[in-house]
Amino acid sequence: MERQGYVYILASRPNGTLYIGVTSNLPKRVWEHQHGVVEGFTRRYGVHLLVWYEVHPSMRSAIEREKQLKHWNRLWKLRLIEEANPAWRDLSVQLA
């Protein structure tokens, strides 16, 4: 059985810089971003707020969705976030 996957969006602040990623362990991956464990875009630009995520039955479907979202324009991404999280709350606090 394949592991489930997560597609997620991190933001630097409401309506700020966005980052889209995919993982099989969302709590661990978000912690890594928030604590600067991984060098790169999120550490460089302070993109640490988990503002949206989606659970997928497999990593394959999560990767496909990530690719789709990365091709969306910014307005569509902002709408996706605001429909699910209008206050731009940091959703990482609800992760186990």
C-alpha positions as CSV (number, residue, x, y, z in Angstrom):
1,M,0.0,0.0,0.0
2,E,1.3,3.4,-1.0
3,R,1.7,6.1,1.7
4,Q,-0.6,9.1,1.6
5,G,0.7,12.4,0.5
6,Y,0.2,16.1,1.3
7,V,0.4,19.1,-0.9
8,Y,0.9,22.3,1.1
9,I,1.3,26.0,0.8
10,L,3.5,28.1,3.1
11,A,3.4,31.9,3.2
12,S,5.7,34.5,4.6
13,R,2.6,36.5,5.8
14,P,-1.0,37.0,4.6
15,N,-0.8,37.7,0.9
16,G,3.0,37.4,1.1
17,T,5.5,35.1,-0.6
18,L,4.1,31.6,-1.3
19,Y,5.8,28.2,-1.5
20,I,4.1,25.0,-2.7
21,G,5.5,21.7,-1.6
22,V,4.7,18.0,-1.3
23,T,5.5,15.5,1.4
24,S,4.5,12.2,3.0
25,N,4.9,13.6,6.5
26,L,3.4,17.0,6.9
27,P,4.1,17.8,10.6
28,K,7.8,16.9,10.1
29,R,8.2,18.8,6.9
30,V,6.5,22.0,8.2
31,W,8.7,21.8,11.4
32,E,11.8,21.6,9.1
33,H,10.7,24.7,7.2
34,Q,9.8,26.6,10.3
35,H,13.1,25.9,12.0
36,G,15.3,26.5,9.0
37,V,16.6,23.0,8.7
38,V,16.4,23.0,4.9
39,E,18.4,25.5,3.0
40,G,16.7,27.2,0.2
41,F,13.7,29.3,-0.7
42,T,11.7,29.1,2.5
43,R,14.6,29.8,4.7
44,R,15.9,32.7,2.5
45,Y,12.5,34.4,2.3
46,G,11.0,33.5,5.7
47,V,8.2,31.5,4.3
48,H,7.1,29.6,7.4
49,L,3.3,29.8,7.9
50,L,1.3,26.8,6.8
51,V,-1.8,28.4,5.3
52,W,-3.2,25.5,3.2
53,Y,-2.9,21.8,2.7
54,E,-4.6,18.9,1.1
55,V,-4.4,15.2,1.9
56,H,-4.0,12.7,-1.0
57,P,-4.4,8.9,-1.0
58,S,-1.0,8.5,-2.6
59,M,2.3,10.4,-3.1
60,R,1.7,10.0,-6.8
61,S,-1.6,11.9,-6.7
62,A,0.0,14.5,-4.4
63,I,2.9,15.1,-6.7
64,E,0.5,15.5,-9.7
65,R,-1.5,18.1,-7.7
66,E,1.6,19.9,-6.7
67,K,2.7,20.2,-10.3
68,Q,-0.8,21.5,-11.2
69,L,-0.8,24.2,-8.5
70,K,2.7,25.4,-9.4
71,H,1.4,26.2,-12.8
72,W,-1.6,28.2,-11.5
73,N,-1.4,32.0,-11.4
74,R,-1.0,33.8,-8.1
75,L,-4.7,34.9,-8.0
76,W,-5.9,31.3,-8.2
77,K,-3.5,30.3,-5.4
78,L,-4.7,33.2,-3.2
79,R,-8.3,32.2,-3.8
80,L,-7.6,28.6,-2.9
81,I,-6.0,29.7,0.4
82,E,-8.7,32.2,1.3
83,E,-11.6,29.8,0.6
84,A,-10.2,27.4,3.2
85,N,-8.4,29.8,5.5
86,P,-9.7,33.4,5.2
87,A,-7.8,34.6,8.2
88,W,-4.5,33.1,7.0
89,R,-4.1,31.3,10.3
90,D,-1.0,29.2,10.8
91,L,-2.5,25.7,10.4
92,S,0.7,24.0,11.7
93,V,-0.6,24.4,15.3
94,Q,-3.4,21.8,14.6
95,L,-1.0,19.2,13.2
96,A,-0.2,16.2,15.5
